[in-house]
Amino acid sequence: MDEWEDHQAFMVKSLRKAASYFHVTLQGDPVFGWRDRSIGSLVISEQGKNWLRVVSEMKQWVHEDWWEGYVAADALRGIEKFLQLIAILKFLYF
């Protein structure tokens, strides 16, 4: 398994952990974002259907300031977001 496959496996695991934490059920195949820096999936909860998105970067990408997809996505208005997710992932992985 190469570094890229390791990162993809990490992202899938992170999505599953986030779904478990939020007590939602993943539906369908997860969708990777640009260069696998995010992963998302339709989820079902007691409140209905939602989209769960997890963002992570590999250490060698941190210096690159030309990618701001997660910042731009967070700035979108009118879309309910799981605000606790960042704190949870820090707790789980750091």
Protein Blocks (a to p, Z undefined) as FASTA:
>chain_A
ZZklmmmmmmmmmmmmmmmmnopacehjddddehhlaccdddddfkbpcddddddddfkl
mmpmkbcklmmmmmpghiacdfklmmmmmmmmZZ
